[in-house]
């Protein structure tokens, strides 16, 4: 250890070590400033390159590296103070330094995972964001658990004993918080199977659940219904119900039955043929899907034909615009054939008048 009293003999030896501690702390501050300055310079140069991974590494490293320098410098100062004062409190400086360095490393790894997650989401257009967030959360949880175990080992605790107690405690906690665990594993199943994602419109025929998914958490999934009210659904519910995801449909279906008057039955074949030709040539009707226009039924007050086809769009608003156009064009075809759309009517047949014999 550098002895300041040899270079400054006029200085009182009782206070020389105080100045030496001050010099160590000052040197630590200068080294920390230098490290931070260098990393900022490197980050500025890295930002000019097309590769984003160096930005992520340097961004995650800057603050932990500065703290690591301070931990090392303060540990040296604490060791020197212990040599001069033999105060027992400074015997823990090495342990504090080791734990601090481990925390700095954990801080760096967590920052790198978060930066990688954001980069992956920005660069990959077709990735499921909910799955990416779930993987990021699991990785961060694994890093924090590993760091906690390593810190306990550094402090002299037996990891085997901690794991054994954790196993026994886990059983007890599992019984006490089975609903919480069920929701956690329900969220895990949602992330793995991906029946829906944030932004999807979902509904369940088993429960009164319908709306747009806003958030998939570890305990509940937030769904905004069509009255703009949030529904907080426990994730365990989704493991036991049927979930329909209309957002992932390939087409929307038009299925309508139209009735003509019985007096227009002779025009049925021509009307059906023209409606079918109109649908085949319609730019918003998918010709690759099933398309049917057929005379269907002799009803009570009409002769009915049905229209069965699929639109190319799956958007709710545009679908109704296309359906409206199709229905109006069907009405024009019926009118052009001098036919009319029937409505419920009844015909009353009166028998010939009864003539009474007055003789």
Sine and cosine of phi, psi and omega as CSV:
sin_phi,cos_phi,sin_psi,cos_psi,sin_omega,cos_omega
0.00,0.00,0.69,-0.72,0.00,-1.00
-0.90,0.44,0.79,-0.61,-0.03,-1.00
-0.96,-0.27,0.94,-0.35,-0.06,-1.00
-0.95,0.32,-0.43,0.90,-0.06,-1.00
-0.92,0.38,-0.39,0.92,0.03,-1.00
-0.95,0.32,-0.51,0.86,-0.03,-1.00
-1.00,-0.02,-0.43,0.90,0.04,-1.00
-0.83,-0.57,0.99,0.16,-0.10,-0.99
-0.92,0.40,-0.37,0.93,-0.01,-1.00
-0.97,0.24,-0.21,0.98,-0.06,-1.00
-0.98,0.19,0.67,-0.74,0.03,-1.00
-0.89,0.45,0.86,-0.52,-0.04,-1.00
-0.85,0.53,-0.45,0.89,-0.03,-1.00
-0.93,0.37,-0.42,0.91,-0.02,-1.00
-0.94,-0.35,-0.06,1.00,-0.02,-1.00
-0.90,0.44,-0.61,0.79,-0.05,-1.00
-0.93,0.35,-0.45,0.90,0.05,-1.00
-0.91,0.42,-0.68,0.73,0.02,-1.00
-0.91,0.41,-0.61,0.79,0.03,-1.00
-0.89,0.45,-0.65,0.76,0.06,-1.00
-0.89,0.46,-0.65,0.76,0.03,-1.00
-0.89,0.47,-0.65,0.76,0.02,-1.00
-0.89,0.45,-0.65,0.76,0.01,-1.00
-0.89,0.45,-0.71,0.71,0.01,-1.00
-0.90,0.43,-0.65,0.76,0.03,-1.00
-0.89,0.45,-0.68,0.73,0.03,-1.00
-0.89,0.45,-0.61,0.79,0.04,-1.00
-0.89,0.46,-0.68,0.73,0.02,-1.00
-0.89,0.45,-0.65,0.76,0.01,-1.00
-0.92,0.40,-0.68,0.74,0.01,-1.00
-0.90,0.43,-0.66,0.75,0.03,-1.00
-0.88,0.48,-0.69,0.72,0.03,-1.00
-0.89,0.45,-0.66,0.75,0.00,-1.00
-0.90,0.44,-0.71,0.70,0.00,-1.00
-0.88,0.47,-0.70,0.71,-0.01,-1.00
-0.90,0.44,-0.66,0.75,0.00,-1.00
-0.90,0.44,-0.69,0.72,0.00,-1.00
-0.89,0.45,-0.69,0.72,-0.01,-1.00
-0.91,0.41,-0.59,0.80,0.06,-1.00
-0.91,0.42,-0.65,0.76,0.05,-1.00
-0.89,0.46,-0.69,0.73,0.02,-1.00
-0.91,0.42,-0.60,0.80,0.03,-1.00
-0.91,0.41,-0.63,0.77,0.02,-1.00
-0.90,0.44,-0.66,0.75,0.03,-1.00
-0.95,0.32,-0.60,0.80,-0.01,-1.00
-0.92,0.39,-0.50,0.87,-0.01,-1.00
-0.92,0.38,-0.30,0.95,0.00,-1.00
-1.00,0.10,-0.20,0.98,0.00,-1.00
-1.00,-0.02,0.30,-0.95,0.02,-1.00
-0.98,0.19,-0.31,0.95,0.00,-1.00
-0.98,0.17,0.84,-0.54,-0.04,-1.00
-1.00,0.02,-0.26,0.97,-0.11,-0.99
-0.94,0.33,-0.53,0.85,0.06,-1.00
-0.93,0.38,-0.56,0.83,0.09,-1.00
-0.90,0.45,-0.65,0.76,-0.02,-1.00
-0.91,0.42,-0.70,0.71,-0.02,-1.00
-0.90,0.43,-0.73,0.68,-0.03,-1.00
-0.93,0.37,-0.60,0.80,0.03,-1.00
-0.91,0.42,-0.59,0.81,0.02,-1.00
-0.97,0.23,-0.35,0.94,-0.11,-0.99
-1.00,-0.01,-0.44,0.90,-0.21,-0.98
-0.83,0.56,-0.85,0.52,-0.07,-1.00
-0.94,0.33,-0.69,0.72,0.05,-1.00
-0.87,0.50,-0.60,0.80,-0.01,-1.00
-0.91,0.42,-0.65,0.76,0.03,-1.00
-0.90,0.44,-0.68,0.73,0.03,-1.00
-0.91,0.40,-0.58,0.81,0.02,-1.00
-0.90,0.44,-0.62,0.78,0.05,-1.00
-0.89,0.46,-0.70,0.72,0.01,-1.00
-0.89,0.45,-0.65,0.76,0.01,-1.00
-0.88,0.47,-0.69,0.73,-0.01,-1.00
-0.92,0.39,-0.68,0.73,-0.01,-1.00
-0.91,0.41,-0.69,0.73,0.01,-1.00
-0.92,0.38,-0.50,0.86,0.06,-1.00
-0.92,0.39,-0.65,0.76,0.05,-1.00
-0.89,0.45,-0.68,0.73,0.02,-1.00
-0.90,0.44,-0.65,0.76,0.00,-1.00
-0.91,0.41,-0.64,0.77,0.05,-1.00
-0.89,0.46,-0.64,0.77,0.00,-1.00
-0.92,0.39,-0.64,0.77,0.04,-1.00
-0.89,0.45,-0.62,0.79,0.01,-1.00
-0.90,0.44,-0.62,0.79,0.02,-1.00
-0.89,0.45,-0.55,0.84,-0.05,-1.00
-1.00,0.05,-0.56,0.83,-0.10,-0.99
-0.94,-0.35,-0.35,0.94,-0.06,-1.00
0.81,0.58,0.54,0.84,0.06,-1.00
-0.97,0.25,0.75,-0.66,-0.10,-0.99
-0.91,0.41,-0.41,0.91,-0.04,-1.00
-0.90,0.44,-0.47,0.88,-0.04,-1.00
-0.99,0.14,-0.05,1.00,0.06,-1.00
-0.95,0.31,-0.29,0.96,-0.02,-1.00
-1.00,-0.02,0.07,1.00,-0.09,-1.00
-0.90,0.44,-0.63,0.78,0.00,-1.00
-0.90,0.44,-0.67,0.74,0.02,-1.00
-0.90,0.43,-0.67,0.74,0.04,-1.00
-0.88,0.47,-0.66,0.75,0.02,-1.00
-0.89,0.46,-0.73,0.68,-0.03,-1.00
-0.88,0.48,-0.70,0.71,0.03,-1.00
-0.90,0.44,-0.65,0.76,0.02,-1.00
-0.89,0.45,-0.67,0.74,0.03,-1.00
-0.89,0.46,-0.66,0.75,0.05,-1.00
-0.88,0.47,-0.64,0.77,0.04,-1.00
-0.92,0.40,-0.60,0.80,0.06,-1.00
-0.90,0.43,-0.66,0.75,0.04,-1.00
-0.90,0.44,-0.68,0.73,0.04,-1.00
-0.88,0.48,-0.67,0.74,0.04,-1.00
-0.85,0.53,-0.70,0.72,0.02,-1.00
-0.90,0.43,-0.71,0.70,-0.04,-1.00
-0.90,0.43,-0.66,0.75,0.02,-1.00
-0.90,0.43,-0.66,0.75,0.06,-1.00
-0.90,0.44,-0.61,0.79,0.03,-1.00
-0.92,0.40,-0.67,0.74,0.02,-1.00
-0.89,0.46,-0.69,0.73,0.00,-1.00
-0.90,0.43,-0.68,0.73,0.03,-1.00
-0.91,0.41,-0.63,0.77,0.03,-1.00
-0.91,0.41,-0.62,0.78,0.03,-1.00
-0.89,0.46,-0.72,0.70,0.01,-1.00
-0.90,0.43,-0.66,0.75,0.01,-1.00
-0.90,0.43,-0.67,0.74,-0.01,-1.00
-0.90,0.44,-0.63,0.78,0.00,-1.00
-0.94,0.35,-0.57,0.82,-0.01,-1.00
-0.96,0.27,-0.60,0.80,-0.08,-1.00
-0.99,0.10,-0.47,0.88,-0.08,-1.00
-0.97,-0.23,0.92,-0.38,-0.07,-1.00
-0.98,0.19,-0.48,0.88,-0.13,-0.99
-0.99,-0.17,0.16,0.99,-0.03,-1.00
-0.99,0.16,0.58,-0.81,0.08,-1.00
-0.97,0.25,0.91,-0.42,-0.08,-1.00
-0.89,0.45,-0.60,0.80,0.00,-1.00
-0.89,0.46,-0.65,0.76,0.02,-1.00
-0.92,0.40,-0.66,0.75,0.01,-1.00
-0.89,0.47,-0.69,0.72,0.03,-1.00
-0.90,0.44,-0.62,0.78,0.00,-1.00
-0.91,0.42,-0.69,0.73,0.02,-1.00
-0.89,0.46,-0.66,0.75,0.04,-1.00
-0.88,0.48,-0.68,0.73,0.02,-1.00
-0.90,0.44,-0.67,0.74,0.00,-1.00
-0.91,0.42,-0.65,0.76,0.02,-1.00
-0.90,0.43,-0.69,0.73,0.01,-1.00
-0.91,0.42,-0.63,0.78,0.04,-1.00
-0.90,0.44,-0.66,0.75,0.02,-1.00
-0.90,0.43,-0.65,0.76,0.02,-1.00
-0.90,0.43,-0.68,0.73,-0.02,-1.00
-0.92,0.39,-0.63,0.78,0.03,-1.00
-0.91,0.41,-0.68,0.73,0.02,-1.00
-0.89,0.46,-0.69,0.73,0.02,-1.00
-0.89,0.46,-0.65,0.76,0.02,-1.00
-0.89,0.46,-0.66,0.75,0.01,-1.00
-0.92,0.39,-0.65,0.76,0.01,-1.00
-0.91,0.41,-0.64,0.77,0.03,-1.00
-0.90,0.44,-0.67,0.74,0.04,-1.00
-0.88,0.47,-0.65,0.76,0.04,-1.00
-0.91,0.42,-0.63,0.78,0.03,-1.00
-0.90,0.44,-0.58,0.81,0.01,-1.00
-0.99,0.17,-0.01,1.00,0.08,-1.00
0.99,-0.16,0.07,1.00,0.04,-1.00
-1.00,0.09,0.55,-0.84,0.00,-1.00
-0.99,0.16,0.85,-0.53,0.02,-1.00
-0.91,0.41,-0.59,0.80,0.00,-1.00
-0.87,0.50,-0.69,0.72,0.03,-1.00
-0.91,0.42,-0.64,0.77,0.01,-1.00
-0.90,0.43,-0.67,0.74,0.01,-1.00
-0.92,0.40,-0.62,0.79,0.03,-1.00
-0.90,0.43,-0.71,0.70,0.04,-1.00
-0.91,0.41,-0.57,0.82,0.04,-1.00
-0.91,0.42,-0.58,0.81,0.04,-1.00
-0.90,0.43,-0.72,0.69,0.04,-1.00
-0.91,0.42,-0.70,0.71,0.03,-1.00
-0.91,0.42,-0.55,0.83,0.02,-1.00
-0.90,0.44,-0.60,0.80,0.05,-1.00
-0.90,0.44,-0.71,0.70,0.01,-1.00
-0.89,0.45,-0.69,0.72,0.00,-1.00
-0.91,0.40,-0.58,0.81,0.01,-1.00
-0.87,0.49,-0.66,0.75,0.05,-1.00
-0.93,0.37,-0.62,0.78,-0.05,-1.00
-0.97,0.26,-0.49,0.87,-0.08,-1.00
-0.82,-0.57,0.71,0.71,-0.05,-1.00
-0.91,0.42,-0.57,0.82,0.04,-1.00
-0.91,0.41,-0.64,0.77,0.03,-1.00
-0.90,0.44,-0.67,0.74,0.03,-1.00
-0.92,0.38,-0.60,0.80,0.04,-1.00
-0.88,0.47,-0.64,0.77,0.04,-1.00
-0.93,0.38,-0.60,0.80,0.02,-1.00
-0.89,0.45,-0.74,0.67,0.00,-1.00
-0.94,0.34,-0.47,0.88,0.12,-0.99
-0.89,0.45,-0.66,0.75,0.07,-1.00
-0.90,0.44,-0.64,0.77,0.02,-1.00
-0.89,0.46,-0.65,0.76,0.03,-1.00
-0.91,0.41,-0.63,0.78,0.04,-1.00
-0.88,0.47,-0.68,0.74,-0.01,-1.00
-0.92,0.39,-0.56,0.83,-0.05,-1.00
-0.99,0.14,-0.74,0.68,-0.04,-1.00
-0.99,0.16,-0.46,0.89,0.03,-1.00
0.80,0.59,0.81,0.59,0.08,-1.00
-0.92,0.38,-0.38,0.93,0.07,-1.00
-0.39,-0.92,0.26,-0.97,0.00,-1.00
-0.70,-0.72,0.15,-0.99,0.03,-1.00
-0.88,0.48,0.76,-0.65,-0.03,-1.00
0.99,-0.16,-0.22,0.98,0.00,-1.00
-0.98,0.21,0.53,-0.85,0.13,-0.99
-1.00,-0.09,0.87,-0.49,-0.04,-1.00
-0.80,-0.60,0.34,-0.94,0.11,-0.99
-0.43,-0.90,0.37,-0.93,-0.01,-1.00
-0.79,-0.61,0.82,-0.57,0.08,-1.00
-0.95,0.31,-0.29,0.96,0.01,-1.00
-0.99,0.14,-0.51,0.86,-0.04,-1.00
-0.77,-0.63,0.28,-0.96,0.05,-1.00
-0.99,0.12,0.92,0.40,-0.04,-1.00
-0.82,-0.57,0.86,-0.50,0.07,-1.00
-0.35,-0.94,0.71,-0.71,0.03,-1.00
0.35,-0.94,-0.23,-0.97,-0.03,-1.00
-0.98,-0.22,0.74,-0.67,-0.02,-1.00
-0.96,0.30,0.84,-0.55,0.01,-1.00
-0.98,-0.19,-0.59,0.81,-0.06,-1.00
-0.41,-0.91,0.63,-0.77,0.09,-1.00
-0.90,-0.43,0.97,-0.23,0.00,-1.00
-0.99,-0.12,-0.06,-1.00,0.02,-1.00
-0.98,0.18,-0.33,0.94,-0.01,-1.00
-0.92,-0.40,-0.71,0.70,-0.03,-1.00
-0.75,-0.66,0.38,-0.92,0.15,-0.99
-0.94,-0.35,0.77,-0.63,-0.03,-1.00
-1.00,-0.07,0.84,-0.54,0.00,-1.00
-0.85,-0.53,0.77,-0.64,0.03,-1.00
-0.99,-0.13,0.92,-0.39,-0.04,-1.00
-0.98,0.21,0.00,-1.00,-0.12,-0.99
-0.99,0.15,0.00,1.00,0.22,-0.98
-0.99,-0.10,0.20,0.98,0.01,-1.00
0.90,0.44,0.47,0.88,0.05,-1.00
-0.97,-0.25,0.68,-0.73,0.01,-1.00
-0.98,0.19,0.67,-0.74,0.13,-0.99
-0.93,-0.36,0.81,-0.59,0.03,-1.00
-0.97,-0.24,0.98,-0.19,-0.12,-0.99
-0.97,-0.23,0.85,-0.53,0.07,-1.00
-0.86,0.52,0.66,-0.75,-0.08,-1.00
-0.90,0.44,-0.44,0.90,0.01,-1.00
-0.90,0.44,-0.40,0.92,0.00,-1.00
-0.89,0.46,-0.59,0.81,-0.09,-1.00
-0.95,0.31,-0.19,0.98,0.05,-1.00
-0.99,0.11,-0.14,0.99,-0.09,-1.00
-0.76,-0.64,0.15,0.99,0.01,-1.00
-0.80,-0.59,0.31,-0.95,0.09,-1.00
-1.00,0.06,0.77,-0.64,-0.01,-1.00
-0.89,-0.45,0.82,-0.58,0.07,-1.00
-0.98,-0.21,0.71,-0.70,-0.04,-1.00
-0.88,-0.48,1.00,0.08,0.00,-1.00
-0.89,0.45,-0.34,0.94,-0.02,-1.00
-0.90,0.43,-0.38,0.93,-0.05,-1.00
-0.98,-0.19,0.20,0.98,0.05,-1.00
-0.92,0.38,0.51,-0.86,0.00,-1.00
-1.00,0.07,-0.50,0.86,0.00,-1.00
-0.55,-0.83,0.22,-0.98,0.18,-0.98
-0.90,-0.43,0.55,-0.83,-0.15,-0.99
-0.98,-0.18,0.65,-0.76,0.20,-0.98
-0.95,-0.32,0.86,-0.51,0.00,-1.00
-0.65,-0.76,0.98,-0.22,-0.06,-1.00
-0.73,-0.69,0.57,-0.82,0.09,-1.00
-0.94,-0.33,0.76,-0.65,-0.08,-1.00
-0.82,-0.57,0.75,-0.67,-0.03,-1.00
-0.96,-0.29,0.66,-0.75,0.11,-0.99
-0.94,-0.34,0.31,-0.95,0.07,-1.00
-0.92,0.38,0.45,-0.89,0.05,-1.00
-0.88,0.47,-0.49,0.87,0.01,-1.00
-0.94,0.33,-0.25,0.97,0.01,-1.00
-0.99,-0.17,0.24,0.97,-0.07,-1.00
-0.88,0.47,-0.53,0.85,-0.01,-1.00
-0.92,0.40,-0.37,0.93,0.01,-1.00
-1.00,-0.05,-0.04,1.00,-0.09,-1.00
-0.85,0.52,-0.73,0.68,-0.09,-1.00
-0.88,0.47,-0.68,0.73,-0.01,-1.00
-0.93,0.37,-0.64,0.77,0.01,-1.00
-0.89,0.45,-0.70,0.71,0.00,-1.00
-0.88,0.48,-0.66,0.75,-0.02,-1.00
-0.91,0.42,-0.67,0.74,-0.01,-1.00
-0.94,0.35,-0.61,0.79,0.04,-1.00
-0.90,0.43,-0.66,0.76,0.01,-1.00
-0.90,0.43,-0.65,0.76,0.03,-1.00
-0.91,0.42,-0.62,0.79,0.03,-1.00
-0.89,0.46,-0.68,0.73,0.00,-1.00
-0.92,0.40,-0.62,0.78,0.00,-1.00
-0.91,0.42,-0.51,0.86,-0.03,-1.00
-0.99,-0.12,-0.02,1.00,-0.03,-1.00
-0.96,0.27,0.78,-0.63,-0.07,-1.00
-0.93,0.37,-0.34,0.94,-0.05,-1.00
-0.98,-0.17,0.01,1.00,0.04,-1.00
-0.98,-0.19,0.76,-0.65,-0.06,-1.00
-0.99,0.16,0.93,-0.38,-0.02,-1.00
-0.96,0.26,-0.22,0.98,0.00,-1.00
-0.98,0.18,-0.28,0.96,0.00,-1.00
-1.00,-0.08,0.18,-0.98,0.00,-1.00
-0.87,0.50,0.75,-0.67,0.01,-1.00
-0.69,-0.72,0.84,-0.54,-0.02,-1.00
-0.66,-0.75,0.70,-0.72,0.16,-0.99
-0.69,-0.73,0.95,-0.32,-0.11,-0.99
-0.60,-0.80,0.56,-0.83,0.17,-0.99
-0.90,0.43,0.76,-0.65,-0.24,-0.97
-0.88,-0.48,-0.63,0.77,-0.21,-0.98
-0.34,-0.94,0.58,-0.81,0.24,-0.97
-1.00,0.00,0.99,-0.15,-0.04,-1.00
-1.00,0.05,-0.02,-1.00,-0.08,-1.00
-0.89,0.45,-0.65,0.76,-0.06,-1.00
-0.75,-0.66,0.31,0.95,0.00,-1.00
-0.34,-0.94,0.29,-0.96,0.19,-0.98
-0.95,-0.31,0.83,-0.56,-0.22,-0.98
-0.95,-0.30,0.62,-0.79,0.24,-0.97
-0.80,-0.59,0.45,-0.89,-0.04,-1.00
-0.89,-0.46,0.44,-0.90,0.04,-1.00
-0.88,-0.48,0.82,-0.57,-0.04,-1.00
-0.71,-0.70,0.91,-0.41,-0.01,-1.00
-0.37,-0.93,0.07,-1.00,-0.05,-1.00
-0.77,-0.64,0.66,-0.75,0.06,-1.00
-1.00,0.08,0.38,-0.93,0.06,-1.00
-0.96,0.26,-0.57,0.82,-0.03,-1.00
-0.99,0.16,0.48,-0.88,0.12,-0.99
-0.92,-0.40,-0.03,1.00,0.01,-1.00
-0.95,0.33,0.74,-0.67,-0.11,-0.99
-0.87,0.50,-0.71,0.70,-0.05,-1.00
-0.94,0.35,-0.74,0.68,-0.03,-1.00
-0.92,0.40,-0.56,0.83,0.04,-1.00
-0.85,0.53,-0.70,0.72,-0.02,-1.00
-0.94,0.34,-0.50,0.87,0.09,-1.00
-0.92,0.40,-0.69,0.73,0.03,-1.00
-0.91,0.42,-0.69,0.73,0.00,-1.00
-0.89,0.46,-0.66,0.75,0.03,-1.00
-0.87,0.48,-0.69,0.72,0.00,-1.00
-0.89,0.46,-0.67,0.74,0.00,-1.00
-0.89,0.46,-0.70,0.71,-0.03,-1.00
-0.91,0.42,-0.63,0.77,0.02,-1.00
-0.92,0.40,-0.60,0.80,0.03,-1.00
-0.94,0.34,-0.55,0.84,0.10,-1.00
-0.90,0.44,-0.67,0.74,0.03,-1.00
-0.89,0.46,-0.62,0.78,0.04,-1.00
-0.90,0.43,-0.65,0.76,0.02,-1.00
-0.89,0.45,-0.67,0.74,0.01,-1.00
-0.89,0.45,-0.69,0.72,-0.02,-1.00
-0.92,0.38,-0.59,0.81,0.00,-1.00
-0.92,0.40,-0.32,0.95,0.04,-1.00
-0.99,-0.16,0.34,0.94,0.01,-1.00
0.81,0.58,0.58,0.81,0.06,-1.00
-0.91,-0.41,0.19,-0.98,0.00,-1.00
-0.71,-0.71,0.50,-0.87,0.09,-1.00
-0.97,0.25,0.78,-0.63,-0.09,-1.00
-0.98,0.21,0.40,-0.92,0.16,-0.99
-0.72,-0.69,0.35,-0.94,-0.10,-1.00
-0.84,0.54,0.85,-0.53,0.04,-1.00
-0.68,-0.73,0.32,-0.95,0.07,-1.00
-0.73,-0.69,0.65,-0.76,0.02,-1.00
-0.94,-0.35,0.78,-0.62,-0.02,-1.00
-0.96,-0.28,0.88,-0.48,0.03,-1.00
-0.99,-0.14,0.85,-0.52,0.01,-1.00
-0.98,-0.22,0.78,-0.63,-0.01,-1.00
-0.94,0.35,0.29,-0.96,0.04,-1.00
-0.85,0.53,0.55,-0.84,-0.01,-1.00
-0.87,0.49,0.61,-0.79,0.00,-1.00
-1.00,0.02,0.82,-0.57,-0.01,-1.00
-1.00,-0.09,0.83,-0.55,-0.01,-1.00
-1.00,-0.02,0.71,-0.70,0.04,-1.00
-0.99,0.14,0.91,-0.42,-0.05,-1.00
-1.00,0.04,-0.09,1.00,-0.01,-1.00
-0.97,0.26,0.00,0.00,0.00,0.00
